[in-house]
Amino acid sequence: MQLLTGPCVIESEENIYKIAKELERYHEDDTIDFYFKASFDKANRTSLHSYRGPGLEEGLRILQKVKEDFGYKIVTDVHETYQVQPVSEVVDMLQIPAFLCRQTDLLVTCAKTKCAINIKKGQFLSGDAMRYPALKVLETRGCSEATYENSKKQNLFLCERGNSFGYGNLVVDMRNLPIMRQFAPVIFDATHSVQMPTAQDGKTGGDSSMVPYLARAAAAVGVDGFFFETHFDPSIALSDGPNMVTLTQLNDIITTIKKIREIV
């Protein structure tokens, strides 16, 4: 099982290390393929005044230090093509944000690296439509067909994170999970799936109490991995606090979904 987890954004080196230390149990679990996640820049924040992160240079320095000190594989977002090369020299997986999942130049540039790639499904797309972003990566890497096996060989993942449901809300259509698994291994992003975009006066809200239920449902349907944003205190997190889970909650959720996966 793939597990991508960590804070939404790099708030400080001290906070990153505090969270990274608490995630060691997953790195040491031989049933989990663990990636530490944190963003050096959140380029899609609702407000110009929202905290975005330390930026490319400082962010990569901190992520490289986490990688060296803990031995973790690293996943982070890229928003622009110029970021891909320097980021790929540090991280093991490049993540395409949902709003950018159709950006051809970004997908192709990422595909030219040796990194694994996680494409988040746009809130505006069906699961079936995600075959085309997958094909952009696969064709760049020499594969002519978007199949589960081709994507697995190319370390390409598709990530479900909910669809727009009216204004300021998301809903997860569980049918998308088996549909997308026709084209690639699927990661379920349980924390972003409970977001309420722009619902808090210029900030994205959310309901983290729903995270365990959605994660259990996805485990029962069948996915290849999970994405959770976590923090020692989501109430003071500088980004995505309302939909993040605490480190203790994360452990409880993972324990449960592992049991469900065994049954399935």
N, C-alpha and C positions, 0 to 999 in steps of 0.2 A: 504493500500500500504506500503510495506517495503521500507525504504530508508536508504541506507548505504552510509555515506559520511563523509569526513574529509580529512586531508592531506595525501599524500602518506606515509610519514615517519615522525617519531617524530624528529623534527629538534632541538627543545629546549622546555623547559617547558613554556617559555614566548610565543613562537609562537603557541604552542598547545592551550594555554588558549585564545589567541587572536582569533583563528579560532573557538574554541568550543563556545565562547561567542556569535559569530555571527550565530551559528546554533541553538540557543535556540528556534527560531520560529517553527522549525520542530518538536522538542520534545514536544512543547505545542500544536501542531496541532493534534486533535483527529482523523483525517483521515489518519495519518501517523504512522507507527510503526518504530520509529527512532533508528538507531544504529550509534554511533560515531566510525569512522574508522581511525586508524593510525597504522603504523607498527613499532615495536621496532627494527626490523632487516630486511633489504632487502638482502637476501642471494643470489639473482639471478641477481645482477647488472652486467652490461656488463664488466666493468673494475675492476681490483683489487683495483684501486685507487678511485673509486666512493664512495660517502658517503653511509653507510649502516644503520646508526641509533645508538642509545645509548646502545643497547644490552638488553638482557633479564631482568636483575635485575632492572636497572634504568628505562627501558621502562615500565615495569609493575608497578613500583612505580608511574610514571606519569599517566598512564592509570587508576590506582586505585584512584588517586586523582581527576581526571576528573569525574570518576564515582560517587565519594562521593560528590563533590562540585556541580555538575550539575544534578545529578540523571540520567545520560544517561546510556543506554545499550551500551556495547562496543563490537566491532568486530576487530580482528587482525589476521594476518597470522601466521601460524606455519610451519616450514620447516623440523623440526626433531622431532622424537618421544619423545625424552627427554624433549622437550619444552612443550608438551601437558598438563601434569599434573599441573605444576605451572601456566601456562597461563589460564587453565580452572578455576582456583580458583579466577581469577580476571574478565575475560571477560564473555560475554553472548553468543557469537557466535565465533566459530573457523573457519577460512577461509583457504582452501587448495589452494595454488597457482596453476596456470594453468599447469606449467611444472611438477607438482607433483601429478596431479589428478589421476594417475594410481598407485601411491605408496601404496601398500596394507597395509604395517605395519603402515604407517601414518594415513590412513583412519580408520583402525580398532582401533587404539589407540584413535583417536578422538571420534569414535563411542562409546567407553566405558565411556565417560564422559556424563554429563547431559547437555552439551552445545548444542545449535543449531549449524548446520554445513552448510557452504556455499562452495560448490565445484566448482571452476572455470574450465570451459571446456578448455582443452588443445587446443592450436592453431593448433594442428595436428589431432584433432578428429572431427568426425561428431556428430551432435546432437544425433543420434540414439545410438552411441557408449557410450554415457554418462549413459545409463542404468546400465552399469557394475560397475563403481565407486559408483553409487547410491546403487546398490545391496550389495556392500561390507559393506557399513554403515548399511543398513537396516537389512541384515542377522545377523550382529553382535548385533543388537538391537532386534532381534527376529522376524523380518518380512521376509517372504519368497518371496515376489513379489514387484517389483518396480512399484508402482502406485502413482498417484498424491496424493490420499487420505492417503496412508501409509506414504509417505514422509512428508506430511503436519502434520500428527500426531506426527512424529518423529522430527519435526523442521529441516528437511533436505531441502536444496535449491541447485539448479544447476544454474550456472552463465555463461551467454554467454558473450564472450569478443573478438569475431572475430576469423578468421582463417588466417593462412599464405597464402599470395597471391604473389607468386614469392619470391624474396628476399627483405627484409627490408620493407615489407608492409603487412597490414592486410585488410581483407574485411569481412563484416558481411553478412552471409546468413540468411535472416529473416525466412527461413523455419525451422531453428533450434529451434526457439522459441516454436511453437506449438508442434514440435516433442519432445522436452525435457519436455514439460508440461504434456506429457503422464506419465512421471516417477516421476516428482517432481514440486513444485512451482519454477518458474524461475525468476531470477534476471538478469536484463540487465545492463551490465557494459559499460556505454556509453563513458567513458574517456579512458579506456584501449583499446577500440575497434578502436580508431583513432591513436594508436601508429604506429611508423615506427621503428621497432627494429633495433638497431645498425646503424641507418642511420646518426648519427651525430658524426663521427670520434670517435668511442668507446663509444658512449652514445646513448640511445634510443631517437629518435625524435618523432614527432607527429604533428597533425594538429587539434588543439582544436576548430577551426571554424566549424568543422563537427559534433561536439558533439550534438548541439541542433537538427540537422536534424535526426541523428540516434536515439536519444531519442524519438523524435516525432513518428518516424516510428515504434519503438518497442511498444510505447503506443498504436498505432493504431492496430498493430498485436495482442497485448494482452499479458502482462506479470504481474507478481505478485509484482514486485518491481524493484528498480533502484539502481545502484551503481555509485557514482560520486566522483572523487577526486577533492578537492577544496582547494584554498589557497587565502590569501589576496593579494598576488602578485606572480603568477606563474613564472614570469621571474626570480625570485631569489630563487625559490624552489630548494631544494637539490636533489630531485628525481622526475622524471616524469613531470617536468614543462611544456614541450611543449604540453602535452595532457590534462592538468588540466584546470578547469574553475575557474574564479574568484567567490567570494561569491555573488556578484551582478548578474553575469550571471547565477549562480546556481538558484537563486530565480526566475529569468525570465523563466528558463527552467522548473522548477517544476510547476510554475503557468500554463504554457502551457500544460504540459503532464497531469495535473489533469483535465483540461478541455477536453482533448482528451479522457481520460479514462471515463469521464461521458457520452460522446457520444457513445463510444464503449459498 
